[in-house]
């Protein structure tokens, strides 16, 4: 997927934009829930979609719960392009 396709993917959902923006530091899905009040299932699904597209990475993949996620360089590029629009 090109960077512009990823920008379109994130831009189509206010929730995706918010989750990506709120990953300013490594966070767990629970921390994102507390910060955004979005449904936990939506946060988990979005993080999985972001991870599959290379926008975020899981820092603790072997943990069953309390996994830490952070934005990748590609994710930061997408955020920068969204902010410029």
C-alpha positions in Angstrom: 0.0 0.0 0.0 1.3 3.4 -0.9 1.6 6.2 1.7 -1.3 8.0 0.1 -3.5 4.9 0.2 -2.7 4.6 3.9 -3.6 8.3 4.4 -7.0 7.6 2.8 -7.5 4.5 4.9 -6.8 6.4 8.1 -8.8 9.5 7.0 -11.9 7.5 6.3 -12.5 7.0 10.0 -12.3 9.7 12.8 -11.6 6.8 15.2 -8.6 5.6 13.2 -7.3 9.2 13.1 -7.7 9.6 16.9 -6.1 6.3 17.8 -3.1 7.0 15.5 -2.8 10.6 16.9 -3.0 9.4 20.5 0.0 7.0 20.1 2.4 9.8 20.8 4.2 7.5 23.2 3.9 3.7 23.6 0.5 2.8 25.0 -1.6 -0.3 25.8 -5.1 -0.7 24.4 -6.4 0.1 27.9 -4.5 3.4 28.0 -6.0 4.3 24.6 -9.4 3.4 25.9 -9.0 5.6 28.9 -7.7 8.5 26.7 -10.3 8.2 23.9 -13.4 6.4 25.5 -13.7 4.4 22.2 -14.9 0.8 22.5 -12.1 -1.5 23.5 -13.0 -3.9 20.7 -12.7 -1.1 18.2 -9.3 -0.1 19.6 -8.0 -3.7 19.4 -9.3 -4.1 15.8 -7.8 -0.8 14.7 -4.4 -1.6 16.3 -4.5 -5.0 14.5 -5.3 -3.2 11.1 -2.6 -0.6 11.7 -0.1 -3.3 12.6 -0.9 -5.3 9.4 -0.3 -2.1 7.4 2.9 -1.2 9.2 1.6 1.9 10.9 2.2 0.7 14.4 4.2 -2.0 16.0 3.7 -4.1 19.0 6.6 -3.9 21.4 5.5 -6.8 23.6 3.9 -9.4 21.1 4.4 -12.4 23.5 2.2 -10.9 26.2 -1.4 -12.0 26.1 -2.6 -8.8 27.7 -1.2 -5.3 28.3 0.6 -5.2 25.0 2.4 -2.0 24.2 2.0 -0.4 20.8 3.9 2.5 19.2 3.7 4.4 16.0 6.2 3.5 13.3 8.0 5.8 10.9 5.4 5.0 8.2 2.7 5.8 10.7 4.3 9.1 11.5 4.5 9.9 7.8 0.8 9.3 7.4 0.1 11.5 10.4 2.2 14.3 9.0 0.4 14.1 5.6 -3.0 14.1 7.4 -2.0 17.2 9.4 -0.9 19.0 6.2 -4.3 18.6 4.6 
